[in-house]
Amino acid sequence: MPFVSKAVGVPLAKVAAKVMVGRTLKELGLTEQRIPQHISVKEAVLPFNKFADSIVYLGPEMKSTGEVMGIAASFGNAFAKSQLAAGGELPTGGAVFISVNDNDKFRIIPIARDFVELGFKLVGTEGTRRSLLACGIDCGLVYKVGKGDPTLLDLIRRGEVQLIINTPLGKLSRSHEYQIGQLAIAHNVPYITTLSGASAAVRGIMSIKYQMLDTRCLQDYHRNLG
């Protein structure tokens, strides 16, 4: 409720309390839905870097210690702002590691192409790399943990990867994800575990790279709502 209240410029909790004691929406001047022209993105603040043994994979438990809000005219801008505010700045160059499960191999293709167009180098595990190469997308080979060299852990330690996209499936993959996640946190490398997150990251990076971010006060956005 606090997030939506800020997004639409209406103190919803206060309005609800007044309605509960008998006031009508007409009396409160709220007879029409307020539809903002801007996009608002909420991001959880997850302090994994404060705890050395944290498991980066999220479950049903509450792990956030707060939240931030990014607002802009477009989704890419709003998402980029939310990441900056949460302390997870998106990279604008370097290498992106991609390793996705079989269910995601088709859907990762357009995302991978976007990264290439933005000037990133791609590296991936054998199965993902094969899928990308089959679609004409250049991708370097990185071995899975225990299968050869170099592994993603090696690249993280050497500072040779700036963004990780990993959608594991199965107990063994989860075990490897915990190792990778902890090392990524230690080296401040953004770690994404869903394709929706990867797609959002691409749009956010576009906004940062092409200098489309702007700064406005919250009251200006509310004023445009009428």
CORURPE-V751793 format. One line per field, one symbol per residue. ss: DSSP state (H for helix, E for strand, C for the rest). phi: phi as a letter, one per 30 degrees, with the letter a starting at -180 (. if undefined). psi: psi as a letter, one per 20 degrees, with the letter a starting at -180 (. if undefined). A space follows every 10 residues. Layout:
BEGIN
ss=???
phi=???
psi=???
END
This chain:
BEGIN
ss=CHHHHHHHCC CHHHHHHHHH CCCCCCCCCC CCCCCCCCEE EEEECCCHHH CCCCCCCCCC CCCCCCEEEE EECCHHHHHH HHHHHCCCCC CCCCEEEEEE CHHHCCCHHH HHHHHHHCCC EEEECHHHHH HHHHCCCCCE ECECCCCCCC EHHHHHHCCC CCEEEEECCC HHHHHHHHHH HHHHHHCCCE EECCHHHHHH HHHHHHHHHC CCCCCCCHHH HHHCCC
phi=.eddeddcib dddddddddd cjdcddddib cbdccddccc bcbdccdedd becdcdddbd ddcdclabbc badbdeddde dddeddiced dcajcccbbb dedcdddded ddddddddjd ccbadedded ddddcicdad cbddeiclbd cdddddddic bcaccbcdbj dddddddddd ddddddchce bccbdddddd dedddedddc hcdbbbdedd dddddj
psi=ghghghhikp nhggggghhh jiqqhghjkm iqpooqirpp pppqoolhii ohjqohpqbi qoiqjaqrpp prhqgggggg ghgghijmpq qjrbqpppoq rhhihgiigh gggggghijq qpqrrggggg gghhjkoppr ppqqpjiaqq rhhggghjkj pippoonqpr gghgghhggg ghhgghjlpp ppjqhhhggh gghghggghj ljqrpqqhhg ghhii.
END
